[in-house]
Amino acid sequence: MIKIVTDSTCDVPPAWLEESHITVVPFHILFGLDSFREGLDISPETFYARIQSEQTLPTTAQPAVGVLQQTYQQLAADGSEIISIHVTSKLSGAWQAARLAASQLNNGHGVYVVDSLTGSVGLGLMVQEAVRLAQAGMPAADIVNLLETRRSQINVFILLNDLRYARMSGRVGALRQTMASLLNVKPIIGVDEGELIPLDRVRGQRKGISRMLDLAAAATDGAPVHVGLTHAIARPQAETLFSQLQTRLNCRETFMADLSLSLAVHFGPGTIGFATYPAD
């Protein structure tokens, strides 16, 4: 049997995670000395309200090596192999922690750790692919090889709304030059080899959504794709974009999910983004 592990930056519908028996190892959200396990101890409402009241951003902490090691030990107790897929190593140490944890379990035998080179719904699409392939009977090593090939074919488009978060976040520091002071300018961000990169700047959210659709249509060029869309308390706009994506792109499977809090720390409320994954 193959079991799939990921971290809480993976954005997919919670019901699907449960149905697919995915193990999610949480990041920690830190408000000063107060530590909360993402997805377990703090709600989005409390998260955003506390930022508003304290006027400061929390920090985040990746899953500890010991927690990951214990997770692998429990899952492998029945002889199962494990594929552990994590947020890009260019923005987090979760992948390195997972590799260290795996190496301490039978010298890593039977545990495959994958650097997604993406996050959020991009990571979610990779996890979904791993589940499909495992259910089809593909060996774990072959699944990992395919995922590591496909990750470069994932297209990511993120439209920021509240630039204060990106300005304050060290993780998005490389993009600070794109954070124009002009009123209502919205940066569109992509991901290249695991790094956040500026794609464009537009004035206003409506134009931003239109531009993301154009960029996605050009990138996919009519090829069949799976699509995941995420948002940070911007559901009406996300639903509009979701409908437009299904019209503009050659979509196969699609889903919408809330943006994980550990990523919302860096991107801010009002963020809308999506990723495409080859479906051929």
BELLINGI-V898139 format. One record per pair of residues at least 12 apart in sequence whose ideal C-beta (glycine too) atoms are under 10 Angstrom apart, sorted by the first residue. I is the first residue (numbers start at 0). J is the second residue. D is the distance in whole Angstrom. If there is no record, write none. Layout:
# BELLINGI-V898139
((I,J,D) (I,J,D))
This chain:
# BELLINGI-V898139
((0,74,9) (0,77,7) (0,78,8) (0,79,4) (0,80,7) (0,81,10) (0,133,8) (0,139,10) (1,79,7) (1,80,5) (1,81,7) (1,82,6) (1,109,10) (1,111,9) (1,129,8) (1,130,9) (1,132,9) (1,133,4) (1,134,9) (1,136,10) (1,137,9) (1,138,8) (1,139,5) (1,142,7) (2,20,7) (2,21,9) (2,22,7) (2,70,10) (2,71,9) (2,73,10) (2,74,5) (2,75,8) (2,77,9) (2,79,5) (2,80,7) (2,81,5) (2,82,8) (2,83,9) (2,110,10) (2,133,8) (2,139,10) (3,16,10) (3,19,7) (3,20,8) (3,21,5) (3,22,7) (3,23,10) (3,74,9) (3,81,8) (3,82,5) (3,83,8) (3,84,7) (3,125,10) (3,126,6) (3,127,10) (3,129,5) (3,130,6) (3,133,7) (3,139,10) (3,142,9) (4,21,7) (4,22,5) (4,23,8) (4,24,6) (4,62,10) (4,67,8) (4,70,6) (4,71,7) (4,74,7) (4,81,6) (4,82,7) (4,83,4) (4,84,7) (4,85,9) (4,97,8) (4,101,10) (4,110,9) (4,111,10) (4,112,9) (4,113,10) (4,126,9) (4,129,10) (5,21,6) (5,22,8) (5,23,6) (5,24,7) (5,82,9) (5,83,7) (5,84,5) (5,85,7) (5,86,9) (5,93,9) (5,97,10) (5,113,9) (5,115,9) (5,122,7) (5,123,8) (5,125,9) (5,126,5) (5,129,9) (6,22,10) (6,23,7) (6,24,5) (6,25,7) (6,26,6) (6,37,9) (6,61,7) (6,62,6) (6,67,9) (6,83,9) (6,84,8) (6,85,5) (6,86,6) (6,91,8) (6,93,5) (6,94,9) (6,96,9) (6,97,8) (6,115,10) (6,118,9) (6,122,8) (6,259,9) (6,261,8) (7,23,6) (7,24,7) (7,25,4) (7,26,5) (7,27,9) (7,28,10) (7,36,8) (7,37,4) (7,38,5) (7,39,9) (7,59,10) (7,61,10) (7,62,8) (7,86,9) (7,93,9) (7,259,6) (7,260,8) (7,261,6) (7,262,9) (8,23,10) (8,25,10) (8,26,7) (8,37,8) (8,59,9) (8,61,9) (8,85,8) (8,86,4) (8,87,9) (8,90,9) (8,91,7) (8,93,8) (8,115,9) (8,117,10) (8,118,5) (8,119,6) (8,121,10) (8,122,6) (8,123,9) (8,258,9) (8,259,5) (8,260,9) (8,261,5) (8,262,6) (9,21,8) (9,23,7) (9,24,10) (9,84,8) (9,85,8) (9,86,8) (9,115,9) (9,118,8) (9,119,8) (9,120,9) (9,121,9) (9,122,5) (9,123,5) (9,124,10) (9,125,9) (9,126,6) (9,127,10) (9,256,9) (9,259,7) (10,118,8) (10,119,4) (10,120,5) (10,121,9) (10,122,7) (10,123,5) (10,124,10) (10,126,10) (10,227,7) (10,228,9) (10,229,5) (10,230,10) (10,254,9) (10,255,9) (10,256,4) (10,257,7) (10,258,6) (10,259,6) (10,262,8) (10,272,9) (10,274,9) (11,23,10) (11,119,10) (11,120,7) (11,122,9) (11,123,4) (11,124,8) (11,126,7) (11,127,7) (11,130,10) (11,227,7) (11,229,9) (11,254,6) (11,255,10) (11,256,5) (12,123,9) (12,227,9) (12,254,6) (12,255,8) (12,256,6) (12,257,9) (13,38,8) (13,256,8) (13,257,9) (15,123,9) (15,126,9) (15,127,8) (15,130,9) (15,254,7) (15,256,9) (16,38,10) (16,123,9) (16,126,9) (16,130,10) (16,256,10) (18,130,10) (19,126,8) (19,127,8) (19,129,10) (19,130,5) (19,131,10) (19,133,10) (19,134,9) (20,130,9) (21,84,10) (21,123,10) (21,126,6) (21,127,9) (21,129,9) (21,130,7) (22,70,6) (22,71,9) (22,73,9) (22,74,6) (22,81,9) (22,83,9) (23,37,9) (23,38,7) (23,39,9) (23,62,10) (23,70,10) (23,126,10) (24,36,10) (24,37,10) (24,38,10) (24,61,9) (24,62,4) (24,63,9) (24,66,6) (24,67,6) (24,69,10) (24,70,6) (24,71,10) (24,83,8) (24,85,9) (24,93,8) (24,96,9) (24,97,8) (24,100,10) (25,37,5) (25,38,5) (25,39,6) (25,40,8) (25,60,10) (25,61,10) (25,62,7) (25,66,9) (25,259,10) (25,260,10) (25,261,9) (26,38,9) (26,59,5) (26,60,7) (26,61,6) (26,62,7) (26,86,9) (26,91,8) (26,93,8) (26,259,8) (26,260,8) (26,261,4) (26,262,9) (26,264,10) (27,40,9) (27,41,10) (27,57,9) (27,58,9) (27,59,7) (27,60,4) (27,61,8) (27,62,8) (27,63,9) (27,261,8) (28,40,8) (28,41,6) (28,45,10) (28,46,7) (28,49,9) (28,57,5) (28,58,8) (28,59,6) (28,60,8) (28,259,10) (28,260,6) (28,261,7) (28,263,10) (28,264,7) (29,57,5) (29,58,5) (29,59,7) (29,60,6) (29,264,10) (30,45,10) (30,46,9) (30,49,6) (30,50,9) (30,53,7) (30,55,8) (30,56,9) (30,57,5) (30,58,8) (31,53,9) (31,55,9) (31,57,8) (31,58,9) (33,49,9) (33,57,9) (34,57,10) (34,58,10) (34,60,8) (35,49,10) (35,57,8) (35,260,9) (36,62,9) (36,66,10) (37,59,8) (37,60,10) (37,62,10) (37,259,7) (37,260,5) (37,261,5) (37,262,10) (38,259,8) (38,260,8) (38,261,9) (41,57,9) (41,260,7) (42,260,9) (43,231,8) (43,232,7) (43,257,7) (43,258,9) (43,259,10) (43,260,6) (43,263,8) (43,268,9) (44,232,9) (45,260,10) (46,231,10) (46,232,10) (46,260,5) (46,261,10) (46,263,7) (46,264,9) (46,268,10) (47,231,8) (47,232,7) (47,260,9) (47,263,8) (47,267,10) (47,268,6) (50,163,10) (50,164,9) (50,263,9) (50,264,8) (50,267,9) (50,268,9) (51,268,9) (54,163,10) (55,167,8) (56,163,9) (56,164,7) (56,167,5) (56,168,7) (56,169,10) (56,263,10) (56,264,6) (56,265,8) (56,267,9) (57,260,9) (57,261,9) (57,264,6) (58,168,10) (58,169,9) (58,261,10) (58,264,8) (59,91,8) (59,168,10) (59,170,9) (59,259,10) (59,260,8) (59,261,5) (59,262,9) (59,264,6) (59,265,8) (60,91,10) (60,92,9) (60,93,10) (60,261,9) (61,85,9) (61,86,9) (61,91,6) (61,92,5) (61,93,4) (61,94,9) (61,95,9) (61,96,6) (61,97,9) (61,261,9) (62,85,9) (62,91,10) (62,92,9) (62,93,6) (62,96,6) (62,97,8) (62,100,9) (63,96,7) (63,100,9) (64,92,10) (64,95,9) (64,96,5) (64,97,8) (64,98,9) (64,99,5) (64,100,5) (64,101,10) (64,102,10) (64,103,8) (65,96,9) (65,100,8) (65,103,9) (66,96,9) (66,100,8) (67,83,8) (67,85,9) (67,93,9) (67,96,6) (67,97,5) (67,98,9) (67,99,8) (67,100,4) (67,101,8) (67,103,9) (67,104,9) (67,110,10) (67,112,9) (68,96,9) (68,97,9) (68,99,8) (68,100,4) (68,101,8) (68,102,9) (68,103,5) (68,104,6) (68,110,10) (69,100,8) (69,104,10) (70,83,8) (70,97,9) (70,100,8) (70,104,10) (71,83,7) (71,97,9) (71,100,6) (71,101,6) (71,103,9) (71,104,5) (71,105,9) (71,107,10) (71,109,9) (71,110,5) (71,112,10) (72,100,9) (72,103,9) (72,104,6) (72,105,10) (72,110,10) (74,104,10) (74,109,10) (74,110,9) (75,101,10) (75,104,7) (75,105,8) (75,108,9) (75,109,6) (75,110,7) (78,109,8) (79,109,8) (79,110,10) (79,139,9) (80,108,9) (80,109,5) (80,110,7) (80,111,7) (80,133,9) (80,138,9) (80,139,4) (80,140,9) (80,142,10) (81,97,10) (81,101,8) (81,104,9) (81,109,7) (81,110,5) (81,111,7) (81,112,9) (81,139,8) (82,110,8) (82,111,5) (82,112,8) (82,113,7) (82,125,10) (82,126,9) (82,129,6) (82,130,10) (82,132,9) (82,133,8) (82,139,6) (82,140,10) (82,142,6) (82,143,6) (82,146,8) (83,97,5) (83,98,9) (83,100,8) (83,101,7) (83,110,6) (83,111,7) (83,112,5) (83,113,7) (83,129,10) (83,143,10) (84,97,9) (84,111,9) (84,112,8) (84,113,4) (84,114,8) (84,115,6) (84,122,7) (84,123,10) (84,125,6) (84,126,6) (84,128,9) (84,129,6) (84,142,10) (84,143,9) (84,146,7) (84,150,10) (85,97,6) (85,98,9) (85,112,7) (85,113,7) (85,114,7) (85,115,6) (85,116,10) (85,118,9) (85,122,8) (85,125,10) (86,114,9) (86,115,6) (86,116,9) (86,117,8) (86,118,4) (86,119,8) (86,121,9) (86,122,6) (86,193,9) (86,259,9) (86,261,8) (86,262,8) (87,114,7) (87,115,6) (87,116,5) (87,117,6) (87,118,6) (87,121,9) (87,122,8) (87,150,9) (87,190,7) (87,192,9) (87,193,4) (87,194,8) (87,195,9) (88,114,5) (88,115,9) (88,116,8) (88,193,6) (89,114,9) (89,116,7) (89,117,10) (89,118,10) (89,170,10) (89,173,10) (89,190,9) (89,191,10) (89,192,7) (89,193,4) (89,194,5) (89,195,8) (90,116,10) (90,117,10) (90,118,7) (90,170,5) (90,171,9) (90,190,9) (90,193,7) (90,194,8) (90,195,7) (90,262,9) (90,265,8) (91,118,8) (91,170,8) (91,193,10) (91,261,9) (91,262,10) (93,112,10) (93,114,9) (93,115,10) (93,118,10) (93,261,10) (94,112,7) (94,113,8) (94,114,5) (94,115,8) (94,116,9) (94,193,10) (95,112,9) (95,114,9) (96,112,9) (97,110,8) (97,111,10) (97,112,5) (97,113,9) (97,114,9) (98,110,9) (98,112,5) (98,114,9) (99,112,9) (100,112,8) (109,139,8) (110,139,9) (111,129,10) (111,139,6) (111,140,7) (111,142,8) (111,143,5) (111,144,10) (111,146,9) (111,147,10) (112,143,9) (113,125,7) (113,126,10) (113,129,8) (113,142,9) (113,143,6) (113,146,6) (113,147,7) (113,150,8) (114,146,10) (114,147,8) (114,150,8) (114,193,7) (115,146,8) (115,147,9) (115,150,6) (115,153,8) (115,190,10) (115,193,8) (116,147,9) (116,150,5) (116,151,7) (116,153,8) (116,190,7) (116,191,9) (116,192,6) (116,193,4) (116,194,9) (117,150,7) (117,151,10) (117,153,6) (117,154,10) (117,155,6) (117,190,5) (117,192,10) (117,193,7) (117,274,7) (117,276,10) (118,155,8) (118,190,8) (118,193,9) (118,195,10) (118,229,10) (118,258,10) (118,259,8) (118,261,9) (118,262,6) (118,272,10) (118,274,9) (119,155,8) (119,157,8) (119,190,10) (119,227,8) (119,228,10) (119,229,5) (119,256,8) (119,258,6) (119,259,7) (119,261,10) (119,262,6) (119,263,10) (119,266,9) (119,270,10) (119,272,7) (119,273,9) (119,274,7) (120,153,9) (120,155,8) (120,225,10) (120,226,8) (120,227,3) (120,228,6) (120,229,5) (120,254,8) (120,255,9) (120,256,6) (120,258,9) (120,259,10) (120,272,7) (120,273,6) (120,274,5) (120,275,10) (120,276,9) (121,150,8) (121,153,5) (121,154,9) (121,155,5) (121,190,7) (121,227,7) (121,229,9) (121,272,9) (121,273,9) (121,274,4) (121,275,9) (121,276,8) (122,150,10) (122,153,9) (122,227,9) (122,259,9) (122,262,10) (122,274,9) (123,225,10) (123,227,5) (123,229,8) (123,254,8) (123,256,7) (123,259,10) (123,274,8) (123,276,9) (124,149,9) (124,150,10) (124,153,7) (124,155,10) (124,224,9) (124,225,6) (124,226,8) (124,227,5) (124,252,9) (124,254,9) (124,273,10) (124,274,6) (124,275,8) (124,276,4) (124,277,10) (124,278,10) (125,146,6) (125,147,10) (125,149,7) (125,150,7) (125,153,7) (125,227,10) (125,274,9) (125,276,7) (126,146,9) (127,225,7) (127,227,8) (127,252,8) (127,254,8) (127,276,8) (128,142,8) (128,145,8) (128,146,7) (128,149,7) (128,150,10) (128,225,8) (128,276,7) (128,277,9) (128,278,9) (129,142,6) (129,143,8) (129,145,9) (129,146,6) (130,142,10) (131,225,10) (131,252,9) (132,145,7) (132,146,8) (148,277,10) (149,276,7) (149,277,6) (150,190,10) (150,192,9) (150,193,9) (150,276,9) (151,191,9) (151,192,8) (151,193,10) (152,218,10) (152,219,10) (152,222,9) (152,224,9) (152,275,9) (152,276,7) (152,277,5) (153,190,8) (153,224,10) (153,225,10) (153,227,10) (153,274,6) (153,275,7) (153,276,6) (153,277,8) (154,189,7) (154,190,8) (154,214,8) (154,215,6) (154,217,10) (154,218,5) (154,219,7) (154,224,8) (154,226,10) (154,273,9) (154,274,6) (154,275,5) (154,276,8) (154,277,10) (155,188,8) (155,189,5) (155,190,4) (155,191,9) (155,195,9) (155,196,10) (155,198,9) (155,215,10) (155,218,10) (155,227,10) (155,272,7) (155,273,8) (155,274,5) (155,275,8) (156,187,6) (156,188,8) (156,189,6) (156,190,9) (156,198,7) (156,199,10) (156,207,10) (156,208,10) (156,210,9) (156,211,4) (156,212,9) (156,214,6) (156,215,6) (156,218,9) (156,228,10) (156,240,10) (156,271,9) (156,272,6) (156,273,6) (156,274,8) (156,275,9) (157,186,8) (157,187,7) (157,188,4) (157,189,7) (157,190,8) (157,195,8) (157,198,9) (157,207,10) (157,211,8) (157,229,9) (157,258,9) (157,262,10) (157,266,7) (157,270,7) (157,271,8) (157,272,4) (157,273,8) (157,274,9) (158,185,6) (158,186,8) (158,187,6) (158,188,8) (158,198,10) (158,199,10) (158,201,8) (158,204,7) (158,206,10) (158,207,4) (158,208,7) (158,210,8) (158,211,6) (158,230,10) (158,233,9) (158,236,9) (158,240,9) (158,266,10) (158,269,9) (158,270,7) (158,271,5) (158,272,7) (158,273,9) (159,171,9) (159,174,9) (159,177,9) (159,178,8) (159,184,10) (159,185,6) (159,186,5) (159,187,8) (159,188,7) (159,200,10) (159,204,10) (159,207,9) (159,231,10) (159,265,10) (159,266,6) (159,267,7) (159,269,8) (159,270,6) (159,271,9) (159,272,9) (160,183,10) (160,185,7) (160,186,10) (160,204,6) (160,207,9) (160,230,10) (160,231,8) (160,232,10) (160,233,7) (160,236,9) (160,266,9) (160,267,7) (160,268,7) (160,269,3) (160,270,6) (160,271,7) (161,185,10) (161,231,9) (161,263,10) (161,266,8) (161,267,4) (161,268,6) (161,269,5) (161,270,8) (162,174,10) (162,175,10) (162,177,9) (162,178,5) (162,179,8) (162,180,9) (162,184,8) (162,185,8) (162,186,7) (162,266,10) (162,267,7) (162,269,10) (163,178,10) (163,267,7) (163,268,10) (164,231,9) (164,263,8) (164,264,7) (164,265,6) (164,266,6) (164,267,3) (164,268,8) (164,269,9) (164,270,8) (165,177,9) (165,178,6) (165,186,8) (165,188,9) (165,195,10) (165,265,7) (165,266,7) (165,267,7) (165,270,9) (166,178,6) (166,267,9) (167,264,9) (167,265,9) (167,267,9) (168,264,7) (168,265,4) (168,266,8) (168,267,9) (169,265,9) (170,195,8) (170,262,9) (170,264,8) (170,265,5) (170,266,9) (171,186,10) (171,188,8) (171,195,6) (171,264,10) (171,265,5) (171,266,7) (171,267,10) (172,195,10) (172,265,10) (173,194,7) (173,195,7) (173,196,8) (173,197,9) (174,186,7) (174,188,6) (174,194,10) (174,195,6) (174,196,8) (174,197,6) (174,265,10) (176,197,8) (177,195,10) (177,196,9) (177,197,4) (177,198,9) (177,199,9) (177,200,6) (178,197,9) (178,200,9) (179,200,6) (179,202,10) (181,200,9) (181,202,8) (182,202,8) (182,203,10) (183,201,9) (183,202,6) (183,203,6) (183,204,8) (183,206,10) (183,207,10) (184,200,5) (184,201,7) (184,202,6) (184,203,9) (184,207,9) (185,199,9) (185,200,7) (185,201,5) (185,202,7) (185,203,7) (185,204,6) (185,205,10) (185,206,8) (185,207,4) (185,208,9) (185,210,9) (185,269,9) (185,270,10) (185,271,10) (186,198,8) (186,199,8) (186,200,5) (186,201,8) (186,207,9) (187,199,5) (187,200,7) (187,201,7) (187,206,10) (187,207,6) (187,208,10) (187,210,6) (187,211,6) (187,214,7) (187,272,9) (188,266,8) (188,270,9) (188,272,8) (189,211,10) (189,214,8) (189,218,9) (189,272,10) (189,274,10) (190,272,10) (190,274,8) (195,265,9) (195,266,10) (198,210,8) (198,211,8) (198,214,6) (199,211,9) (199,213,9) (199,214,7) (204,233,9) (204,236,7) (204,240,10) (204,269,8) (204,271,8) (205,236,9) (205,239,9) (207,236,10) (207,240,10) (207,271,8) (208,236,7) (208,237,10) (208,239,7) (208,240,5) (208,243,7) (208,244,10) (208,271,7) (209,240,10) (209,243,9) (211,240,8) (211,243,9) (211,244,9) (211,271,8) (211,272,8) (211,273,7) (212,240,8) (212,243,6) (212,244,7) (212,246,9) (212,247,5) (212,248,8) (212,273,9) (213,247,9) (215,243,10) (215,244,7) (215,247,7) (215,248,6) (215,273,7) (215,274,9) (215,275,6) (216,244,10) (216,247,5) (216,248,6) (216,249,10) (218,248,10) (218,275,7) (219,247,9) (219,248,6) (219,249,7) (219,250,10) (219,275,6) (219,276,10) (219,277,9) (219,278,10) (220,249,9) (221,248,8) (221,249,6) (222,248,9) (222,249,6) (222,275,9) (222,277,7) (222,278,8) (222,279,7) (223,248,9) (223,249,5) (223,250,8) (223,251,5) (223,252,10) (223,275,10) (223,277,8) (223,278,4) (223,279,6) (224,244,10) (224,248,6) (224,249,6) (224,250,6) (224,251,7) (224,252,9) (224,253,9) (224,274,9) (224,275,4) (224,276,6) (224,277,6) (224,278,5) (224,279,9) (225,250,7) (225,251,5) (225,252,5) (225,253,7) (225,254,9) (225,274,9) (225,275,7) (225,276,4) (225,277,8) (225,278,5) (226,241,8) (226,244,6) (226,245,8) (226,248,6) (226,249,10) (226,250,5) (226,251,8) (226,252,8) (226,253,5) (226,254,8) (226,255,9) (226,273,6) (226,274,7) (226,275,5) (226,276,8) (226,278,9) (227,252,9) (227,253,7) (227,254,5) (227,255,8) (227,256,7) (227,272,9) (227,273,6) (227,274,5) (227,275,8) (227,276,8) (228,240,6) (228,241,5) (228,244,7) (228,253,7) (228,254,7) (228,255,5) (228,256,8) (228,258,10) (228,271,8) (228,272,7) (228,273,4) (228,274,8) (229,254,9) (229,255,7) (229,256,5) (229,257,7) (229,258,5) (229,259,8) (229,262,8) (229,263,10) (229,266,10) (229,270,8) (229,271,8) (229,272,5) (229,273,7) (229,274,8) (230,255,8) (230,256,8) (230,257,7) (230,258,6) (230,263,10) (230,268,9) (230,269,8) (230,270,7) (230,271,5) (230,272,8) (230,273,9) (231,257,7) (231,258,4) (231,259,9) (231,260,9) (231,262,8) (231,263,5) (231,266,7) (231,267,7) (231,268,5) (231,269,6) (231,270,4) (231,271,8) (231,272,9) (232,257,8) (232,258,9) (232,263,9) (232,267,10) (232,268,5) (232,269,7) (232,270,9) (233,257,10) (233,258,9) (233,268,7) (233,269,5) (233,270,7) (233,271,5) (234,255,8) (234,257,9) (234,271,10) (236,269,8) (236,271,6) (237,255,6) (237,256,10) (237,257,9) (237,258,10) (237,270,10) (237,271,6) (237,272,9) (237,273,9) (238,255,8) (239,271,9) (240,255,9) (240,271,6) (240,272,9) (240,273,7) (241,253,7) (241,254,9) (241,255,6) (241,271,10) (241,273,8) (244,273,6) (244,275,9) (248,273,9) (248,275,7) (249,275,10) (249,278,8) (250,275,9) (250,278,8) (251,276,9) (251,277,10) (251,278,4) (251,279,9) (252,276,9) (252,278,7) (253,273,9) (253,275,10) (255,273,9) (258,270,6) (258,271,9) (258,272,7))
